[in-house]
Amino acid sequence: MTIGDITSKKERKSRRSKHVVYEKAPLLPKHQDEAAGYDEFNGASFTGAVFNLSTTIVGAGIMALPATMKVLGLILGIAMIVFMAFLTDASIEFLLRFSRAGKTNSYGGLMGDAFGKYGRIFLQICVLVNNIGVLIVYMIIIGDVLSGTSSSGVHHAGVLEGWFGEHWWNGRSIILLITTLGIFAPLACFKRIDSLRFTSALSVALAVVFLVITVGIAIIKLISGTIIMPRLLPDVTDLTSFWKLFTVVPVLVTAYICHYNVHSIDNELEDPTQIRPVVRTALGLCSSVYIMISFFGFLLFGDGTLDDVLANFDTDLGIPYSSLLNDAVRVSYVAHLMLVFPIVFYPLRLNMDGLLFPSARPLVLSNTRFACITVGLITVIFLGANFIPSIWDAFQFTGATAAVCLGFIFPAAVTLRDHHFIATKKDTILALLMIVLAVFSNVIAIYSDAYALFKKNSGHME
């Protein structure tokens, strides 16, 4: 059953000029006419929507994907990337179809329709945990790359330190403050997600620049014969190495999380029937980038691939202009993250407002509330980035909890609840499979990570 079958032609036509009043969707304007006062808007284009959704998908997760190849091997790793893309497509289809049936225009509204007030609140809390965690990770990476880091005990010089030497103005806190005030704050002030379409297009282009440079370096080294063929299959020698395979699941889940922005993008589309092609185009584009960066990143560094492949680019690559290419890779990726920030921040602010002021008028109509929530959230993220020393363990735990709920457990739960009696037998089986896979693999991932952390700490104590 397609989404177009559920929405009547009359309703489809009217969505451009006015939204139906959805009492169960408090996170967005109840009438588009109400919000029309702040500017003239005829609807978002297909291309703009694809770029915004692609930018939501491609974040910091791309840096951890080559490391998943180290665990899974090339064949199983690429197969898992493709499988996760299909699973993500199915989960988004569930969200959109049940939203149409329940006449809700937000993820929170959908959860409220299916599970009542507490379902909506639980969803909003998961978005807050996931997005605040992700944005803190982005800011920490930006600080590490530009200003350097000593969190591992060994100092890795930042790009600015390498160019200009060590000064007070290129210290971590100062660089993060300048980035926050000069880039994040202005971009976070847009009231429509479609206003970010140009920065999103640039963000995707920067991710492609990072990919092209990595592919180019790998091909040069391949021709010169300095690359060893990487493993095609996982290296499973005992039970511990088998359980370790599941630790990549949170990384793969995090890499595809975009569900919290789908409704915002759908609501602003000039032609709402285009949302399914938008989703599939964005997933196809991002999957292609993911496969290529995973393949060539692992090909380039082999078993020496680090959890954050960006860290591999601070050494001599063994080719001409190595230092210049290293800087180009790191700067393009940092610029990409800076432009992803407002896209992830947008639904964070909406859900914080929905959690704190569930009965208030739409956020876009209250400048005071909009400004206070924006300033408050950016301050929390800035402080988190300055006081949290390490990111990767936290990143995996976030991926195994809030992210997996947003991406798979909630859409599957809505389908199994089937409040409007539209789920087919195939939907039910797929929803059950999603929940079983998500819960099983992520429980094992959390256990494996916790065990590895405990073992590491025990070793230090001895």
C-alpha positions in Angstrom: 0.0 0.0 0.0 1.5 3.3 -1.0 1.3 6.6 0.9 -0.5 8.2 -2.0 -3.3 5.7 -1.7 -4.1 6.8 1.8 -4.2 10.6 1.3 -7.1 11.8 -0.7 -6.5 14.0 -3.7 -8.4 16.9 -2.1 -6.2 16.7 1.1 -3.0 16.4 -1.0 -3.9 19.5 -2.9 -4.8 21.6 0.1 -1.6 20.8 2.1 0.4 23.4 0.2 -1.8 26.2 1.5 -3.1 25.0 4.8 -2.6 22.1 7.3 -5.5 20.4 9.0 -5.6 21.1 12.7 -3.9 18.1 14.3 -4.3 18.4 18.1 -2.0 15.4 18.6 0.9 17.0 16.8 1.9 19.9 19.0 5.4 20.2 17.8 4.6 22.0 14.5 2.3 24.9 13.5 -1.3 23.8 13.5 -2.1 26.2 10.6 0.5 27.1 8.0 -1.5 30.3 7.6 -0.5 31.2 11.2 3.1 31.0 10.3 2.8 32.8 7.0 3.2 36.1 8.8 7.0 35.7 9.1 7.7 35.2 5.4 6.3 34.1 2.0 6.8 30.4 1.3 5.3 28.3 -1.5 6.8 25.0 -0.5 10.2 23.2 -0.6 11.6 21.7 -3.8 12.5 18.1 -4.4 16.2 18.9 -4.6 16.2 21.0 -1.4 14.4 18.2 0.5 16.9 15.6 -0.8 19.9 17.7 0.4 18.3 18.4 3.8 17.6 14.7 4.4 21.0 13.6 3.1 22.7 16.0 5.4 20.6 14.7 8.3 21.9 11.1 7.5 25.5 11.9 6.7 27.1 13.1 10.0 29.9 11.9 12.2 28.9 8.3 11.6 30.7 8.3 8.3 34.1 8.5 10.1 33.4 5.2 12.0 32.3 3.2 9.0 35.8 2.1 7.8 36.3 0.7 11.3 33.2 -1.5 10.9 34.9 -3.0 7.8 37.8 -3.9 10.1 35.4 -5.9 12.3 33.1 -7.4 9.6 35.4 -7.6 6.6 34.6 -6.0 3.2 31.9 -8.4 2.0 29.8 -8.6 5.2 30.4 -4.9 6.0 29.1 -3.7 2.6 26.2 -6.1 2.8 25.3 -4.7 6.2 25.4 -1.1 4.9 23.0 -2.1 2.1 20.7 -4.1 4.5 20.6 -1.2 7.0 19.5 1.2 4.1 16.6 -1.1 3.2 15.6 -1.4 6.8 15.7 2.4 7.2 13.6 2.9 4.1 11.0 0.4 5.5 10.9 2.1 8.9 10.4 5.6 7.4 7.6 4.2 5.2 5.9 2.9 8.3 6.2 6.4 9.9 4.7 8.2 6.9 1.9 5.7 6.2 0.7 5.7 9.8 1.0 9.5 10.0 -1.2 9.9 7.0 -3.8 7.4 8.4 -3.8 9.3 11.8 -3.7 12.7 10.2 -0.6 13.6 12.3 2.2 15.8 10.9 5.0 15.1 13.3 6.9 12.1 14.8 5.7 13.2 18.3 2.1 13.4 17.0 2.3 9.9 15.6 3.6 8.5 18.8 0.9 10.4 20.7 -1.7 9.0 18.3 -0.5 5.4 18.8 0.5 5.4 22.5 -1.0 8.5 24.0 0.7 11.3 25.9 3.5 9.1 27.4 4.4 7.7 24.0 4.9 11.3 22.7 7.0 12.3 25.7 9.2 9.2 25.4 9.8 10.0 21.8 10.7 13.6 22.6 13.2 12.5 25.3 14.9 10.1 22.9 15.3 12.9 20.3 16.8 15.1 23.0 19.2 12.4 24.2 20.2 11.4 20.7 20.6 14.9 19.2 22.3 16.6 22.1 24.7 13.6 22.2 25.4 13.8 18.5 25.9 17.6 18.5 28.3 17.4 21.4 30.2 14.7 19.4 30.3 17.1 16.4 31.6 19.9 18.4 34.3 17.8 20.1 35.5 16.5 16.7 35.7 20.1 15.4 37.8 21.0 18.5 40.0 18.0 18.1 40.7 18.6 14.4 41.2 22.4 14.5 42.9 22.7 17.9 44.3 19.3 18.6 43.7 16.8 21.3 45.6 15.0 24.1 42.7 12.8 25.4 44.5 9.6 24.4 47.6 10.6 26.4 49.5 11.5 23.2 49.1 15.0 21.8 47.7 15.2 18.2 48.3 18.6 16.8 45.3 20.4 15.3 45.2 21.9 11.8 45.5 25.5 13.1 48.3 24.6 15.5 50.2 23.0 12.5 49.7 26.1 10.4 50.3 28.9 12.9 51.9 27.3 16.0 50.4 27.2 19.5 48.6 30.5 20.5 45.8 31.4 22.9 43.5 32.2 20.0 43.6 28.7 18.5 43.1 26.9 21.8 40.2 24.5 22.0 37.7 26.6 24.0 38.3 29.8 22.0 37.9 28.0 18.6 34.7 26.3 19.8 33.4 29.7 21.1 34.2 31.4 17.7 32.6 28.5 15.8 29.5 28.6 18.0 29.0 32.3 17.8 30.0 32.8 14.2 28.5 29.7 12.5 26.2 27.6 14.7 24.2 30.4 16.3 23.3 32.2 13.0 22.4 29.0 11.2 20.3 27.8 14.2 18.2 31.0 13.9 16.3 29.9 10.8 12.6 29.0 11.5 12.2 26.8 8.4 14.2 23.7 7.7 14.0 24.5 3.9 16.1 27.7 4.6 19.0 25.3 5.2 18.9 23.7 1.7 21.9 25.6 0.4 24.1 24.9 3.4 22.9 21.3 3.2 23.9 21.1 -0.5 27.4 22.4 0.4 27.6 20.0 3.3 26.9 17.0 1.0 29.5 18.4 -1.5 32.1 18.6 1.3 31.4 15.0 2.2 32.0 14.1 -1.4 35.3 16.1 -1.4 36.4 14.0 1.6 35.4 10.8 -0.3 37.2 11.9 -3.6 40.5 12.7 -1.8 40.4 9.3 0.1 39.6 7.4 -3.1 42.4 9.2 -4.9 45.0 8.5 -2.2 43.9 4.8 -2.1 44.2 4.4 -6.0 47.6 6.1 -6.0 48.9 3.7 -3.3 47.2 0.7 -5.0 49.0 1.5 -8.3 52.3 1.9 -6.5 51.8 -1.5 -4.8 52.0 -0.3 -1.2 48.5 -1.5 -0.3 47.8 -5.0 1.0 44.4 -6.5 0.1 42.2 -6.1 3.1 40.2 -9.0 4.7 36.9 -9.9 2.9 35.4 -11.7 5.8 35.4 -11.3 9.6 38.2 -12.8 11.6 36.2 -15.0 14.1 38.5 -17.2 16.2 36.5 -17.5 19.5 33.3 -16.5 21.2 34.6 -13.1 22.2 35.5 -12.2 18.6 32.0 -13.4 17.5 30.2 -11.1 20.0 32.4 -8.3 18.9 30.7 -8.4 15.5 27.6 -7.0 17.1 29.4 -3.8 18.4 29.2 -2.3 14.9 25.4 -2.3 14.9 25.1 1.0 17.0 27.5 2.6 14.5 25.4 1.5 11.5 22.2 2.5 13.2 23.5 6.0 14.0 24.8 6.3 10.4 21.2 6.2 9.1 19.2 8.0 11.7 17.2 10.8 10.1 13.6 9.9 11.2 13.2 12.9 13.5 13.5 15.2 10.4 11.3 13.3 7.9 8.0 15.0 9.0 9.5 18.5 9.0 10.8 18.0 5.5 7.5 16.3 4.4 5.4 19.2 5.8 7.3 21.8 3.8 7.3 20.0 0.5 5.5 21.8 -2.3 4.2 18.4 -3.5 3.7 16.1 -0.5 3.5 13.0 -2.8 7.3 13.4 -3.4 8.3 12.4 0.1 8.9 8.8 -0.8 11.1 9.5 -3.8 12.9 12.1 -1.6 13.6 9.5 1.0 14.8 6.8 -1.5 17.0 9.3 -3.4 18.6 10.5 -0.1 19.2 6.9 1.1 20.6 5.8 -2.3 23.0 8.8 -2.3 24.2 8.3 1.3 24.5 4.5 0.9 26.8 5.1 -2.1 28.9 7.5 -0.2 29.0 5.1 2.8 30.0 2.1 0.7 32.8 4.0 -1.1 34.3 5.6 2.1 34.1 2.2 3.9 35.8 0.4 1.1 38.5 2.9 0.3 39.1 3.9 3.9 39.7 0.3 4.9 41.7 -0.4 1.8 43.9 2.5 2.6 44.6 1.8 6.3 43.7 -2.0 6.6 43.9 -3.4 10.1 45.4 -0.1 11.2 42.1 1.7 10.6 41.2 3.6 13.8 37.7 4.0 15.3 37.7 7.6 13.9 39.3 7.2 10.5 40.0 11.0 10.5 42.7 10.2 13.1 44.5 8.2 10.5 45.1 11.4 8.4 47.5 13.0 10.9 50.5 10.9 9.8 52.6 10.6 6.6 50.6 8.8 3.9 53.7 7.9 1.9 52.7 9.9 -1.2 53.6 13.4 -2.6 51.8 16.3 -0.9 50.8 14.1 2.0 50.6 16.9 4.5 48.5 19.1 2.1 46.1 16.2 1.5 45.8 15.4 5.2 44.8 19.0 5.9 42.3 19.0 3.0 40.6 15.9 4.3 40.4 17.2 7.9 39.2 20.7 7.0 36.6 19.5 4.5 35.2 17.1 7.1 35.1 19.8 9.8 33.3 22.2 7.5 30.9 19.4 6.6 30.1 18.9 10.3 29.6 22.6 10.9 26.9 22.6 8.2 25.3 19.4 9.5 24.9 21.0 13.0 21.8 23.2 12.2 20.0 20.3 10.5 20.3 18.2 13.6 19.6 21.1 15.9 16.3 22.0 14.2 14.3 18.9 15.4 16.1 19.1 18.8 14.6 22.6 19.4 11.1 21.5 18.2 11.0 18.5 20.5 12.4 20.5 23.5 9.6 23.0 22.9 7.0 20.2 22.7 8.3 18.7 25.9 8.4 21.9 27.9 5.3 23.7 26.3 3.0 21.0 24.9 -0.1 23.3 24.8 1.6 26.5 23.7 1.1 28.1 20.3 3.6 27.1 17.5 7.2 27.8 18.2 7.7 29.9 15.0 5.1 32.4 16.3 6.9 33.1 19.6 10.2 34.8 19.1 10.9 34.9 22.9 10.4 31.2 23.3 12.3 30.4 20.1 15.3 32.5 21.3 15.4 31.2 24.8 15.3 27.5 23.8 17.9 28.1 21.0 20.3 29.9 23.4 19.7 27.3 26.2 20.4 24.3 24.0 23.5 25.8 22.3 24.9 26.7 25.7 24.4 23.1 27.0 26.0 21.6 23.8 29.0 24.1 24.1 29.6 23.2 27.8 29.3 19.5 27.0 31.9 19.7 24.3 34.3 21.5 26.6 33.9 19.2 29.6 33.5 15.7 28.0 36.9 14.4 27.1 36.1 11.3 25.0 33.4 10.7 22.5 33.5 7.2 21.1 32.2 5.1 24.0 29.4 7.6 24.6 28.6 7.6 20.8 28.2 3.8 20.8 26.0 3.8 23.9 23.8 6.6 22.4 23.5 4.6 19.1 22.5 1.5 21.1 19.8 3.3 23.0 18.1 6.5 21.8 19.1 6.1 18.2 17.8 2.6 17.8 14.5 3.5 19.4 14.1 6.5 17.0 15.1 4.5 13.9 13.6 1.1 14.4 11.8 0.3 17.6 9.3 3.2 17.6 8.3 2.8 13.9 7.9 -1.0 14.4 5.9 -0.5 17.7 3.5 1.9 15.9 3.0 -0.7 13.1 2.3 -3.5 15.6 -0.1 -1.2 17.6 -1.9 -0.7 14.2 -4.3 1.9 15.7 -6.0 2.4 12.3 -6.1 -1.2 11.1 -4.0 -0.7 8.0 -1.0 -3.0 8.7 -0.6 -6.0 6.4 0.8 -9.4 7.5 4.1 -8.5 5.8 4.2 -5.2 7.8 3.7 -7.1 11.0 6.4 -9.6 10.3 8.9 -6.9 9.2 8.1 -4.8 12.4 8.7 -7.9 14.6 11.9 -8.6 12.8 13.0 -4.9 13.3 12.4 -5.1 17.1 14.0 -8.5 17.6 17.1 -7.5 15.6 17.4 -4.1 17.3 17.0 -5.3 20.8 19.1 -8.5 20.4 22.0 -6.9 18.6 22.1 -3.7 20.8 21.9 -5.6 24.1 25.0 -7.6 22.9 26.7 -4.4 21.7 26.2 -2.7 25.1 27.4 -5.8 26.9 30.5 -6.1 24.7 31.3 -2.4 25.0 30.8 -2.4 28.8 32.9 -5.6 29.1 35.7 -4.1 27.0 35.6 -0.9 29.1 35.6 -2.8 32.4 38.6 -5.0 31.2 40.5 -1.9 30.0 39.9 -0.1 33.4 40.9 -3.3 35.3 44.1 -3.5 33.3 45.0 0.1 34.2 44.4 -0.5 37.9 46.7 -3.5 37.9 
